[in-house]
Structure formats: C-alpha cells, structure tokens
Amino acid sequence: VLNFGDSEQVKVTVNLTAVGLKPTKAVEASIYQPLLSNEIVLIKPMALKNGRVEFNLKVPRGWRGVTLLKLRERKR
C-alpha cells in the first residue's frame, strides 16, 4: 500500500525476497485504487542490484492518497 499524499508521483524500491518473490525472476506490476476506480495501470519496473526493483510511479489524476501496488512473477 502506497500513500501518495498530495503528490502524483513517488519513487518506490521493493526488495523482492521480502515480499515473497524470487529475486532472479522478472516481475509484473500494477497499481490501482479499488475503492475509487476499477482502472488498473500496468507499470514496468526497473531491475536493480541485490534482488530489488525500483518504480518511478505517476498515478492518474485524482488518485492522490492510498494506492495499491501489486507485484507478481512474470509468466512467459
């Protein structure tokens, strides 16, 4: 769960092992606000060293506040 506050953009770094994903696998990510919108925005993470990925997220207009970031292993 992310809280954008009054900002439309935030940088997030995620340790894949800490969230139960394999650090050697590619991930898919999406962000959404289930209480305000059924719109799901797919985002592309940038792989970092040591099993971490970074996201530079810009949410759609009106999505300020709490937003969910969902990660899963990419299926081939």
C-alpha positions as CSV (number, residue, x, y, z in Angstrom):
1,V,0.0,0.0,0.0
2,L,1.4,3.4,-1.0
3,N,0.3,6.8,0.2
4,F,1.0,9.5,-2.4
5,G,-0.3,12.2,-0.1
6,D,-0.8,15.3,-2.2
7,S,1.8,14.2,-4.8
8,E,1.0,12.5,-8.2
9,Q,4.5,10.9,-8.3
10,V,6.6,8.7,-6.0
11,K,9.7,6.5,-6.2
12,V,9.5,3.1,-4.6
13,T,12.2,0.4,-4.1
14,V,11.0,-3.1,-3.4
15,N,13.1,-6.0,-2.0
16,L,11.6,-8.9,-3.9
17,T,12.7,-11.5,-1.4
18,A,11.0,-9.6,1.4
19,V,7.6,-9.7,-0.4
20,G,7.9,-13.4,-1.2
21,L,9.2,-13.2,-4.8
22,K,12.3,-14.7,-6.3
23,P,14.9,-12.0,-7.0
24,T,16.0,-13.8,-10.2
25,K,12.6,-13.7,-11.8
26,A,11.1,-10.8,-13.8
27,V,8.1,-9.2,-12.2
28,E,4.9,-7.6,-13.5
29,A,3.4,-4.8,-11.6
30,S,0.2,-2.9,-11.5
31,I,-1.3,-0.1,-9.4
32,Y,-4.9,0.6,-8.6
33,Q,-7.3,2.1,-6.1
34,P,-10.1,-0.5,-5.6
35,L,-12.3,1.9,-3.6
36,L,-12.2,4.7,-6.1
37,S,-11.7,3.2,-9.5
38,N,-11.7,-0.2,-11.3
39,E,-8.9,1.1,-13.5
40,I,-5.7,-0.9,-13.2
41,V,-2.5,0.7,-14.6
42,L,0.3,-1.7,-15.6
43,I,3.8,-0.4,-14.8
44,K,7.2,-1.5,-15.8
45,P,9.8,-1.9,-13.0
46,M,13.4,-1.2,-13.5
47,A,15.6,-4.1,-12.1
48,L,18.2,-3.1,-9.6
49,K,21.0,-5.0,-7.9
50,N,20.6,-7.4,-5.0
51,G,17.1,-8.5,-5.8
52,R,15.5,-5.1,-5.7
53,V,13.3,-3.3,-8.2
54,E,12.6,0.4,-8.4
55,F,9.4,2.1,-9.6
56,N,9.0,5.7,-10.5
57,L,5.2,5.9,-10.3
58,K,3.0,8.6,-11.6
59,V,-0.7,7.9,-10.7
60,P,-3.6,9.1,-12.8
61,R,-5.2,12.4,-12.0
62,G,-7.4,12.1,-8.9
63,W,-5.5,9.1,-7.5
64,R,-3.8,11.0,-4.8
65,G,-3.8,9.2,-1.4
66,V,-3.6,5.5,-0.8
67,T,-2.9,3.3,-3.9
68,L,-2.1,-0.4,-4.1
69,L,1.0,-1.8,-5.8
70,K,0.6,-5.4,-6.8
71,L,3.6,-7.5,-7.9
72,R,3.8,-11.0,-9.3
73,E,6.3,-13.1,-11.2
74,R,6.0,-12.6,-15.0
75,K,4.7,-15.6,-16.9
76,R,6.5,-16.3,-20.1
